[in-house]
Amino acid sequence: MYGSRLLGREPDLVLHGGGNTSVKTAVEDVTGRAVEVLHVKGSGWDLASIERAGFAPLRLDRLRELLTVPDLPDHRMMNELRCALLDAGAPDPSVETLLHAALPHPAVLHSHADAVITLTNLNRPRVEEVFGDRVVVVPYVMPGFALARRCAELFARHAGERTVGVVLMNHGLFTFGEDTEQAYARHVELVDAAETFLARHRPARRPAPPLPRADHRELAALRREISSAAGHPVIVSRHTDPATAAFVARPDLADVAGRGPATPDHVIRTKRVPLVGRDVAGYAADYRRYFEEHARPGLTMLDPAPRVVLDPELGMLTAGRRAKDADIARDIYAHTADIIERAEALGGYRALPAGDLFDMEYWELEQAKLRLAGAPAEFTGEVALVTGAASGIGRACAEALRARGAAVVGLDLTPTTSSTDYLGLRVDVTDAAAVEEAVARGVERFGGLDVLVASAGVFPGNTPIAELDAAAWQRTMAVNADSVATLLRVAHPLLKCAPRGGRVVVVASKNVPAPGPGAAAYSASKAAVTQLARVAALEWAGDGIRVNSVHPDAVFDTGLWTAEVLAQRAAHYGVSVDAYKRRNLLGAEVTSAAVGRLVAEMCSETFACTTGAQVPVDGGNERVV
């Protein structure tokens, strides 16, 4: 397990679930008989974090029997592998299990080392020149049974005393040893030899000026086109690091990028080629022609949308159903670009022919995964922006939207930590310039905006009108109403580009229909923002944007209500704290989570025919009902 993690933590060797490892041992089965066992990485596990449960134990004698079969379709091979397991609860074994079994060594490691793949993806491959007789070279064959058989044949024919590894052309490197430590040392040794060779020929990176700031409205419009081609909303992330800027500035960008991926495994994540430029419709048409040229009966075309976009002004954009998928495409193509540049310096980069790549993209095992995959969560591929997202109702709204698949940009004075599908930004919503900058950053990270939830608000405390403080009044209006006007202005052109129509929910208050004494500033500001939402609903319906409001009341699990204040209020009414929390017609406790769930639902198809609505979430209030 330790050797697997060593291999998996190096992105130049393994990316996002790639690579696999194995060890051969002997154990006693339940009958007390000694059984030779191959422990191989299970499908779906990542080497960087694999646990003991991530290895599938299989009977080695059965695997060796399978290698004598003349032909075995991959779906039947996977069934046979499951039948060879010693543990019915183990994960599906790696598709390269039989290759591990074919190598007669106790420990085997496999990676997609960038340096080795660079040597194989040349117009004139340089593998033998670098490694000599220390490796057996296997021409490209798709992973699975055929590759295992071919590797076994060539290894038996060509392996010698100095052989420590196998190079699979356009695929990667296998090394082996008496134990994982030796196999890993040999892996490092071969990769270092490749790196040393490449370093002598590495081109000097051409300096490129920093990429200009993108118009976030153009990014949102491009995301809408990509989503339309995909048939569903997608996340689109922009990347402008110096290496990317240099690569997209190449005068031969369309040529080198159009040759294909560094290894066919990547076609699942990046498609065969990126889109160079911004003609999404043209890319989709080309993809349909590619499918028609290579398709076999019974295949269903995958969506024709690009996963990688390369543009001299935008840099690199990566698209995916989720933010995680877009990030994986980014990582893979960043390594691909480096491989291309190094290969070009050694006589020219060459990928596999389109037919081989098609076979991988439409491999029966990958098609089976797609058929078995469940429906994605409702808001998958969509982007929400929530103000006041660090606590209370705002946080609950952000959590509810993320739980239903959305990527979320959260604005707050004290933001929560960012993650793959959440971008937390420190923003004072009354600072218009800061809000515009935050929205632009959100678009760069996720590509656009589908949902806007205006939740940030302040309650200045109970003060009679005769004693109103002008500064407190202005601050309350600035946060609760003025900032929302700014946010709506900035968000409108992005919401217009939402693939499934923009949605806005304003968190107002029960004080709008039923104000209370001492809350003039709060009640007036919430009434103002409600009226603002109603006007937006009138103006934006033609853009396919629906705008609704919620009126929460007595939500006590927010920062406004401490245990001490709750106790004081309950005592004032002569009831317990629990009874005070439930002072409504239903006797229900209204929580932030309840408001968050309602807000998320109002952004769903359930409310597709609703705009301009004001929905109470207060357990029923006799002054409102």
JOSUL-V959921 format. One record per residue. N is the residue number from 1. SS is DSSP state (~ for helix, > for strand, _ for the rest). D_CENTER is the distance of its C-alpha to the mean C-alpha in Angstrom with 1 decimal. Layout:
n=N ss=SS d_center=D_CENTER
n=N ss=SS d_center=D_CENTER
This chain:
n=1 ss=_ d_center=26.2
n=2 ss=~ d_center=26.8
n=3 ss=~ d_center=27.0
n=4 ss=~ d_center=23.7
n=5 ss=~ d_center=22.0
n=6 ss=~ d_center=23.9
n=7 ss=~ d_center=22.6
n=8 ss=~ d_center=18.9
n=9 ss=_ d_center=18.8
n=10 ss=_ d_center=19.8
n=11 ss=_ d_center=17.0
n=12 ss=_ d_center=20.0
n=13 ss=_ d_center=20.7
n=14 ss=_ d_center=17.6
n=15 ss=_ d_center=13.9
n=16 ss=_ d_center=11.2
n=17 ss=_ d_center=13.7
n=18 ss=_ d_center=16.3
n=19 ss=_ d_center=19.9
n=20 ss=> d_center=22.2
n=21 ss=> d_center=25.3
n=22 ss=> d_center=28.4
n=23 ss=> d_center=31.7
n=24 ss=> d_center=34.9
n=25 ss=> d_center=37.1
n=26 ss=> d_center=39.9
n=27 ss=> d_center=40.0
n=28 ss=> d_center=42.5
n=29 ss=_ d_center=41.6
n=30 ss=_ d_center=43.1
n=31 ss=_ d_center=46.3
n=32 ss=_ d_center=46.7
n=33 ss=_ d_center=46.3
n=34 ss=> d_center=44.5
n=35 ss=> d_center=41.4
n=36 ss=> d_center=39.5
n=37 ss=> d_center=35.8
n=38 ss=> d_center=32.7
n=39 ss=> d_center=29.8
n=40 ss=> d_center=26.7
n=41 ss=> d_center=23.0
n=42 ss=> d_center=21.6
n=43 ss=_ d_center=18.9
n=44 ss=_ d_center=15.5
n=45 ss=_ d_center=16.5
n=46 ss=_ d_center=15.3
n=47 ss=~ d_center=18.4
n=48 ss=~ d_center=17.5
n=49 ss=~ d_center=17.8
n=50 ss=_ d_center=19.7
n=51 ss=_ d_center=22.5
n=52 ss=~ d_center=25.8
n=53 ss=~ d_center=24.6
n=54 ss=~ d_center=22.1
n=55 ss=> d_center=25.0
n=56 ss=> d_center=26.8
n=57 ss=> d_center=30.6
n=58 ss=> d_center=32.6
n=59 ss=> d_center=36.3
n=60 ss=~ d_center=36.8
n=61 ss=~ d_center=40.1
n=62 ss=~ d_center=38.3
n=63 ss=~ d_center=35.7
n=64 ss=~ d_center=38.5
n=65 ss=~ d_center=40.3
n=66 ss=~ d_center=37.3
n=67 ss=_ d_center=37.5
n=68 ss=_ d_center=41.0
n=69 ss=_ d_center=40.0
n=70 ss=_ d_center=40.4
n=71 ss=_ d_center=37.4
n=72 ss=_ d_center=34.6
n=73 ss=_ d_center=31.9
n=74 ss=~ d_center=28.5
n=75 ss=~ d_center=28.1
n=76 ss=~ d_center=31.5
n=77 ss=~ d_center=30.6
n=78 ss=~ d_center=27.7
n=79 ss=~ d_center=30.2
n=80 ss=~ d_center=32.7
n=81 ss=~ d_center=30.4
n=82 ss=~ d_center=29.7
n=83 ss=~ d_center=33.5
n=84 ss=_ d_center=34.1
n=85 ss=> d_center=32.1
n=86 ss=_ d_center=34.2
n=87 ss=_ d_center=31.8
n=88 ss=_ d_center=30.8
n=89 ss=_ d_center=28.0
n=90 ss=_ d_center=26.4
n=91 ss=_ d_center=23.0
n=92 ss=_ d_center=23.3
n=93 ss=> d_center=24.6
n=94 ss=_ d_center=23.0
n=95 ss=_ d_center=24.0
n=96 ss=_ d_center=25.8
n=97 ss=~ d_center=27.9
n=98 ss=~ d_center=31.1
n=99 ss=~ d_center=30.7
n=100 ss=~ d_center=30.6
n=101 ss=~ d_center=33.7
n=102 ss=~ d_center=35.4
n=103 ss=_ d_center=35.5
n=104 ss=_ d_center=38.5
n=105 ss=_ d_center=37.2
n=106 ss=_ d_center=36.2
n=107 ss=> d_center=32.9
n=108 ss=> d_center=30.4
n=109 ss=> d_center=27.3
n=110 ss=> d_center=25.0
n=111 ss=> d_center=22.6
n=112 ss=_ d_center=21.3
n=113 ss=_ d_center=23.0
n=114 ss=~ d_center=22.5
n=115 ss=~ d_center=26.2
n=116 ss=~ d_center=27.4
n=117 ss=~ d_center=25.3
n=118 ss=~ d_center=26.8
n=119 ss=~ d_center=30.2
n=120 ss=~ d_center=29.6
n=121 ss=_ d_center=28.1
n=122 ss=> d_center=31.3
n=123 ss=_ d_center=34.0
n=124 ss=_ d_center=36.2
n=125 ss=_ d_center=34.2
n=126 ss=_ d_center=35.5
n=127 ss=~ d_center=34.6
n=128 ss=~ d_center=38.3
n=129 ss=~ d_center=39.3
n=130 ss=~ d_center=37.1
n=131 ss=~ d_center=37.2
n=132 ss=~ d_center=40.6
n=133 ss=~ d_center=41.5
n=134 ss=~ d_center=39.0
n=135 ss=> d_center=36.5
n=136 ss=> d_center=36.9
n=137 ss=> d_center=35.1
n=138 ss=> d_center=33.7
n=139 ss=_ d_center=33.2
n=140 ss=_ d_center=29.9
n=141 ss=_ d_center=29.7
n=142 ss=_ d_center=26.6
n=143 ss=_ d_center=25.4
n=144 ss=_ d_center=27.3
n=145 ss=~ d_center=31.0
n=146 ss=~ d_center=32.4
n=147 ss=~ d_center=30.8
n=148 ss=~ d_center=32.0
n=149 ss=~ d_center=35.5
n=150 ss=~ d_center=35.6
n=151 ss=~ d_center=34.5
n=152 ss=~ d_center=37.2
n=153 ss=~ d_center=39.8
n=154 ss=~ d_center=39.2
n=155 ss=~ d_center=38.9
n=156 ss=~ d_center=42.2
n=157 ss=~ d_center=43.8
n=158 ss=~ d_center=42.7
n=159 ss=_ d_center=41.7
n=160 ss=_ d_center=44.3
n=161 ss=_ d_center=45.1
n=162 ss=_ d_center=42.9
n=163 ss=_ d_center=39.8
n=164 ss=_ d_center=36.9
n=165 ss=> d_center=33.9
n=166 ss=> d_center=32.8
n=167 ss=> d_center=30.9
n=168 ss=> d_center=29.2
n=169 ss=_ d_center=29.3
n=170 ss=_ d_center=26.0
n=171 ss=_ d_center=24.2
n=172 ss=> d_center=24.9
n=173 ss=> d_center=27.3
n=174 ss=> d_center=29.0
n=175 ss=> d_center=31.3
n=176 ss=> d_center=33.5
n=177 ss=> d_center=36.1
n=178 ss=_ d_center=38.3
n=179 ss=_ d_center=35.6
n=180 ss=~ d_center=32.0
n=181 ss=~ d_center=33.4
n=182 ss=~ d_center=35.3
n=183 ss=~ d_center=32.6
n=184 ss=~ d_center=30.2
n=185 ss=~ d_center=33.1
n=186 ss=~ d_center=33.6
n=187 ss=~ d_center=30.0
n=188 ss=~ d_center=30.1
n=189 ss=~ d_center=33.5
n=190 ss=~ d_center=32.4
n=191 ss=~ d_center=29.3
n=192 ss=~ d_center=31.4
n=193 ss=~ d_center=34.0
n=194 ss=~ d_center=31.6
n=195 ss=~ d_center=30.3
n=196 ss=~ d_center=33.9
n=197 ss=~ d_center=34.9
n=198 ss=~ d_center=32.0
n=199 ss=~ d_center=32.8
n=200 ss=_ d_center=36.2
n=201 ss=_ d_center=34.9
n=202 ss=_ d_center=31.8
n=203 ss=_ d_center=32.1
n=204 ss=_ d_center=32.5
n=205 ss=_ d_center=29.4
n=206 ss=_ d_center=30.7
n=207 ss=_ d_center=30.3
n=208 ss=_ d_center=28.5
n=209 ss=_ d_center=28.8
n=210 ss=_ d_center=25.8
n=211 ss=_ d_center=23.9
n=212 ss=_ d_center=25.2
n=213 ss=_ d_center=23.5
n=214 ss=_ d_center=21.9
n=215 ss=_ d_center=23.2
n=216 ss=~ d_center=20.4
n=217 ss=~ d_center=22.1
n=218 ss=~ d_center=21.9
n=219 ss=~ d_center=18.1
n=220 ss=~ d_center=17.9
n=221 ss=~ d_center=20.4
n=222 ss=~ d_center=18.6
n=223 ss=~ d_center=15.3
n=224 ss=~ d_center=17.8
n=225 ss=~ d_center=19.2
n=226 ss=~ d_center=16.1
n=227 ss=~ d_center=15.3
n=228 ss=~ d_center=18.9
n=229 ss=~ d_center=18.8
n=230 ss=~ d_center=15.8
n=231 ss=_ d_center=17.7
n=232 ss=_ d_center=15.1
n=233 ss=_ d_center=13.2
n=234 ss=_ d_center=10.1
n=235 ss=> d_center=8.0
n=236 ss=> d_center=9.8
n=237 ss=> d_center=9.8
n=238 ss=> d_center=13.2
n=239 ss=> d_center=14.4
n=240 ss=_ d_center=18.2
n=241 ss=_ d_center=19.1
n=242 ss=~ d_center=22.6
n=243 ss=~ d_center=21.7
n=244 ss=~ d_center=19.6
n=245 ss=~ d_center=22.5
n=246 ss=~ d_center=25.0
n=247 ss=~ d_center=23.3
n=248 ss=~ d_center=23.0
n=249 ss=_ d_center=26.6
n=250 ss=_ d_center=27.9
n=251 ss=_ d_center=30.7
n=252 ss=_ d_center=29.8
n=253 ss=~ d_center=26.0
n=254 ss=~ d_center=26.2
n=255 ss=~ d_center=28.3
n=256 ss=~ d_center=26.3
n=257 ss=~ d_center=22.9
n=258 ss=_ d_center=24.4
n=259 ss=_ d_center=25.5
n=260 ss=_ d_center=22.4
n=261 ss=_ d_center=19.9
n=262 ss=_ d_center=21.2
n=263 ss=_ d_center=20.9
n=264 ss=~ d_center=20.5
n=265 ss=~ d_center=17.8
n=266 ss=~ d_center=15.4
n=267 ss=~ d_center=16.4
n=268 ss=~ d_center=14.1
n=269 ss=~ d_center=11.0
n=270 ss=~ d_center=12.9
n=271 ss=_ d_center=15.9
n=272 ss=_ d_center=19.3
n=273 ss=_ d_center=19.6
n=274 ss=_ d_center=17.9
n=275 ss=> d_center=19.4
n=276 ss=> d_center=21.9
n=277 ss=_ d_center=22.9
n=278 ss=_ d_center=22.0
n=279 ss=_ d_center=23.7
n=280 ss=~ d_center=21.1
n=281 ss=~ d_center=23.9
n=282 ss=~ d_center=25.5
n=283 ss=~ d_center=22.4
n=284 ss=~ d_center=22.1
n=285 ss=~ d_center=25.8
n=286 ss=~ d_center=25.7
n=287 ss=~ d_center=23.0
n=288 ss=~ d_center=25.3
n=289 ss=~ d_center=28.2
n=290 ss=~ d_center=26.4
n=291 ss=~ d_center=25.7
n=292 ss=~ d_center=29.3
n=293 ss=~ d_center=30.7
n=294 ss=~ d_center=29.2
n=295 ss=_ d_center=28.6
n=296 ss=_ d_center=30.6
n=297 ss=_ d_center=32.0
n=298 ss=_ d_center=29.8
n=299 ss=_ d_center=26.4
n=300 ss=_ d_center=24.2
n=301 ss=_ d_center=22.5
n=302 ss=_ d_center=18.7
n=303 ss=_ d_center=17.5
n=304 ss=_ d_center=18.8
n=305 ss=_ d_center=16.3
n=306 ss=_ d_center=15.3
n=307 ss=_ d_center=12.0
n=308 ss=> d_center=13.6
n=309 ss=> d_center=16.2
n=310 ss=> d_center=18.9
n=311 ss=> d_center=21.4
n=312 ss=_ d_center=24.2
n=313 ss=_ d_center=23.8
n=314 ss=_ d_center=20.1
n=315 ss=> d_center=19.0
n=316 ss=> d_center=15.8
n=317 ss=> d_center=13.2
n=318 ss=> d_center=10.1
n=319 ss=> d_center=8.9
n=320 ss=> d_center=6.6
n=321 ss=_ d_center=7.2
n=322 ss=_ d_center=4.2
n=323 ss=~ d_center=3.0
n=324 ss=~ d_center=1.1
n=325 ss=~ d_center=3.4
n=326 ss=~ d_center=5.0
n=327 ss=~ d_center=5.4
n=328 ss=~ d_center=6.7
n=329 ss=~ d_center=8.8
n=330 ss=~ d_center=10.0
n=331 ss=~ d_center=11.2
n=332 ss=~ d_center=12.8
n=333 ss=~ d_center=14.5
n=334 ss=~ d_center=15.7
n=335 ss=~ d_center=17.5
n=336 ss=~ d_center=18.7
n=337 ss=~ d_center=20.2
n=338 ss=~ d_center=22.1
n=339 ss=~ d_center=23.3
n=340 ss=~ d_center=24.6
n=341 ss=~ d_center=26.4
n=342 ss=~ d_center=28.1
n=343 ss=~ d_center=29.0
n=344 ss=~ d_center=30.5
n=345 ss=_ d_center=32.7
n=346 ss=_ d_center=34.0
n=347 ss=_ d_center=35.2
n=348 ss=_ d_center=32.2
n=349 ss=> d_center=28.8
n=350 ss=_ d_center=28.8
n=351 ss=_ d_center=26.1
n=352 ss=_ d_center=27.0
n=353 ss=_ d_center=28.6
n=354 ss=~ d_center=26.6
n=355 ss=~ d_center=28.1
n=356 ss=~ d_center=26.8
n=357 ss=~ d_center=23.2
n=358 ss=~ d_center=23.7
n=359 ss=~ d_center=24.9
n=360 ss=~ d_center=21.8
n=361 ss=~ d_center=19.5
n=362 ss=_ d_center=21.8
n=363 ss=_ d_center=22.7
n=364 ss=~ d_center=24.1
n=365 ss=~ d_center=22.0
n=366 ss=~ d_center=18.7
n=367 ss=~ d_center=20.4
n=368 ss=~ d_center=21.3
n=369 ss=~ d_center=17.8
n=370 ss=~ d_center=16.9
n=371 ss=~ d_center=20.2
n=372 ss=~ d_center=19.6
n=373 ss=_ d_center=16.1
n=374 ss=_ d_center=16.8
n=375 ss=_ d_center=16.2
n=376 ss=_ d_center=13.0
n=377 ss=_ d_center=13.7
n=378 ss=_ d_center=15.7
n=379 ss=_ d_center=13.7
n=380 ss=_ d_center=10.3
n=381 ss=_ d_center=9.4
n=382 ss=_ d_center=12.0
n=383 ss=> d_center=12.5
n=384 ss=> d_center=15.3
n=385 ss=> d_center=17.5
n=386 ss=> d_center=19.7
n=387 ss=> d_center=22.8
n=388 ss=_ d_center=24.4
n=389 ss=_ d_center=21.1
n=390 ss=_ d_center=22.3
n=391 ss=_ d_center=24.9
n=392 ss=~ d_center=26.8
n=393 ss=~ d_center=26.0
n=394 ss=~ d_center=23.3
n=395 ss=~ d_center=21.3
n=396 ss=~ d_center=21.9
n=397 ss=~ d_center=20.7
n=398 ss=~ d_center=17.4
n=399 ss=~ d_center=17.1
n=400 ss=~ d_center=18.2
n=401 ss=~ d_center=15.8
n=402 ss=~ d_center=12.7
n=403 ss=~ d_center=14.4
n=404 ss=_ d_center=14.6
n=405 ss=_ d_center=10.9
n=406 ss=_ d_center=11.1
n=407 ss=> d_center=9.3
n=408 ss=> d_center=12.5
n=409 ss=> d_center=14.6
n=410 ss=> d_center=17.5
n=411 ss=> d_center=20.8
n=412 ss=> d_center=23.6
n=413 ss=_ d_center=26.4
n=414 ss=_ d_center=25.0
n=415 ss=_ d_center=21.2
n=416 ss=_ d_center=19.2
n=417 ss=_ d_center=16.9
n=418 ss=_ d_center=13.5
n=419 ss=> d_center=10.4
n=420 ss=_ d_center=6.6
n=421 ss=_ d_center=7.1
n=422 ss=> d_center=10.7
n=423 ss=> d_center=12.9
n=424 ss=> d_center=16.4
n=425 ss=> d_center=19.2
n=426 ss=> d_center=22.9
n=427 ss=_ d_center=24.8
n=428 ss=_ d_center=28.2
n=429 ss=_ d_center=27.9
n=430 ss=_ d_center=31.5
n=431 ss=_ d_center=30.8
n=432 ss=~ d_center=30.1
n=433 ss=~ d_center=29.1
n=434 ss=~ d_center=26.6
n=435 ss=~ d_center=25.0
n=436 ss=~ d_center=24.8
n=437 ss=~ d_center=23.2
n=438 ss=~ d_center=20.6
n=439 ss=~ d_center=19.8
n=440 ss=~ d_center=19.5
n=441 ss=~ d_center=17.1
n=442 ss=~ d_center=14.9
n=443 ss=~ d_center=15.1
n=444 ss=~ d_center=14.4
n=445 ss=~ d_center=11.1
n=446 ss=~ d_center=9.9
n=447 ss=_ d_center=12.7
n=448 ss=_ d_center=15.2
n=449 ss=_ d_center=16.5
n=450 ss=_ d_center=17.2
n=451 ss=> d_center=18.6
n=452 ss=> d_center=20.9
n=453 ss=> d_center=22.4
n=454 ss=> d_center=25.4
n=455 ss=_ d_center=26.2
n=456 ss=_ d_center=27.5
n=457 ss=_ d_center=31.2
n=458 ss=_ d_center=34.3
n=459 ss=_ d_center=37.4
n=460 ss=_ d_center=40.3
n=461 ss=_ d_center=42.6
n=462 ss=_ d_center=45.6
n=463 ss=> d_center=48.0
n=464 ss=_ d_center=50.9
n=465 ss=~ d_center=51.1
n=466 ss=~ d_center=54.3
n=467 ss=~ d_center=52.5
n=468 ss=_ d_center=49.3
n=469 ss=_ d_center=48.1
n=470 ss=~ d_center=47.2
n=471 ss=~ d_center=44.4
n=472 ss=~ d_center=42.8
n=473 ss=~ d_center=43.1
n=474 ss=~ d_center=41.5
n=475 ss=~ d_center=38.6
n=476 ss=~ d_center=38.0
n=477 ss=~ d_center=38.1
n=478 ss=~ d_center=35.9
n=479 ss=~ d_center=33.1
n=480 ss=~ d_center=33.5
n=481 ss=~ d_center=34.4
n=482 ss=~ d_center=34.5
n=483 ss=~ d_center=30.9
n=484 ss=~ d_center=29.7
n=485 ss=~ d_center=31.8
n=486 ss=~ d_center=30.1
n=487 ss=~ d_center=26.6
n=488 ss=~ d_center=27.5
n=489 ss=~ d_center=29.0
n=490 ss=~ d_center=26.0
n=491 ss=~ d_center=23.5
n=492 ss=~ d_center=25.7
n=493 ss=~ d_center=25.0
n=494 ss=~ d_center=21.2
n=495 ss=~ d_center=21.7
n=496 ss=_ d_center=24.0
n=497 ss=_ d_center=21.1
n=498 ss=_ d_center=18.9
n=499 ss=_ d_center=18.4
n=500 ss=_ d_center=19.9
n=501 ss=_ d_center=22.1
n=502 ss=_ d_center=21.8
n=503 ss=> d_center=22.7
n=504 ss=> d_center=24.4
n=505 ss=> d_center=25.6
n=506 ss=> d_center=28.2
n=507 ss=> d_center=29.1
n=508 ss=_ d_center=32.8
n=509 ss=_ d_center=35.5
n=510 ss=_ d_center=38.3
n=511 ss=_ d_center=40.5
n=512 ss=_ d_center=40.1
n=513 ss=_ d_center=42.3
n=514 ss=_ d_center=44.1
n=515 ss=_ d_center=44.5
n=516 ss=_ d_center=46.2
n=517 ss=_ d_center=48.9
n=518 ss=_ d_center=47.7
n=519 ss=> d_center=44.3
n=520 ss=~ d_center=45.3
n=521 ss=~ d_center=42.6
n=522 ss=~ d_center=39.8
n=523 ss=~ d_center=41.2
n=524 ss=~ d_center=41.9
n=525 ss=~ d_center=38.5
n=526 ss=~ d_center=36.7
n=527 ss=~ d_center=39.2
n=528 ss=~ d_center=38.5
n=529 ss=~ d_center=34.7
n=530 ss=~ d_center=35.3
n=531 ss=~ d_center=37.6
n=532 ss=~ d_center=35.1
n=533 ss=~ d_center=32.6
n=534 ss=~ d_center=35.3
n=535 ss=~ d_center=36.1
n=536 ss=~ d_center=32.5
n=537 ss=~ d_center=32.4
n=538 ss=~ d_center=35.6
n=539 ss=~ d_center=34.4
n=540 ss=~ d_center=30.9
n=541 ss=~ d_center=31.5
n=542 ss=~ d_center=32.2
n=543 ss=~ d_center=28.8
n=544 ss=_ d_center=27.2
n=545 ss=_ d_center=26.2
n=546 ss=> d_center=27.4
n=547 ss=> d_center=28.5
n=548 ss=> d_center=29.6
n=549 ss=> d_center=30.7
n=550 ss=> d_center=30.9
n=551 ss=> d_center=34.0
n=552 ss=> d_center=33.3
n=553 ss=_ d_center=36.3
n=554 ss=_ d_center=37.2
n=555 ss=_ d_center=33.7
n=556 ss=_ d_center=34.8
n=557 ss=_ d_center=31.7
n=558 ss=_ d_center=31.0
n=559 ss=_ d_center=32.1
n=560 ss=_ d_center=35.1
n=561 ss=_ d_center=36.7
n=562 ss=_ d_center=37.8
n=563 ss=~ d_center=39.7
n=564 ss=~ d_center=42.9
n=565 ss=~ d_center=42.5
n=566 ss=~ d_center=41.8
n=567 ss=~ d_center=44.9
n=568 ss=~ d_center=47.0
n=569 ss=~ d_center=46.1
n=570 ss=~ d_center=46.7
n=571 ss=~ d_center=50.0
n=572 ss=~ d_center=50.9
n=573 ss=~ d_center=50.6
n=574 ss=_ d_center=52.3
n=575 ss=_ d_center=49.4
n=576 ss=_ d_center=47.0
n=577 ss=~ d_center=43.6
n=578 ss=~ d_center=42.0
n=579 ss=~ d_center=44.5
n=580 ss=~ d_center=43.8
n=581 ss=~ d_center=40.0
n=582 ss=_ d_center=41.0
n=583 ss=_ d_center=43.5
n=584 ss=_ d_center=42.5
n=585 ss=_ d_center=43.8
n=586 ss=_ d_center=41.4
n=587 ss=_ d_center=41.8
n=588 ss=_ d_center=38.0
n=589 ss=_ d_center=36.1
n=590 ss=_ d_center=33.6
n=591 ss=_ d_center=30.5
n=592 ss=~ d_center=27.6
n=593 ss=~ d_center=25.4
n=594 ss=~ d_center=27.7
n=595 ss=~ d_center=27.3
n=596 ss=~ d_center=23.5
n=597 ss=~ d_center=23.5
n=598 ss=~ d_center=26.0
n=599 ss=~ d_center=24.1
n=600 ss=~ d_center=20.9
n=601 ss=~ d_center=23.3
n=602 ss=~ d_center=24.9
n=603 ss=_ d_center=21.7
n=604 ss=_ d_center=21.6
n=605 ss=~ d_center=23.7
n=606 ss=~ d_center=26.4
n=607 ss=~ d_center=27.4
n=608 ss=_ d_center=26.9
n=609 ss=_ d_center=30.6
n=610 ss=_ d_center=31.0
n=611 ss=_ d_center=31.3
n=612 ss=_ d_center=33.6
n=613 ss=_ d_center=33.8
n=614 ss=> d_center=34.5
n=615 ss=> d_center=33.6
n=616 ss=> d_center=35.1
n=617 ss=> d_center=33.4
n=618 ss=_ d_center=36.5
n=619 ss=_ d_center=37.9
n=620 ss=_ d_center=40.7
n=621 ss=_ d_center=42.9
n=622 ss=_ d_center=46.5
n=623 ss=_ d_center=46.6
n=624 ss=_ d_center=43.8
n=625 ss=_ d_center=44.6
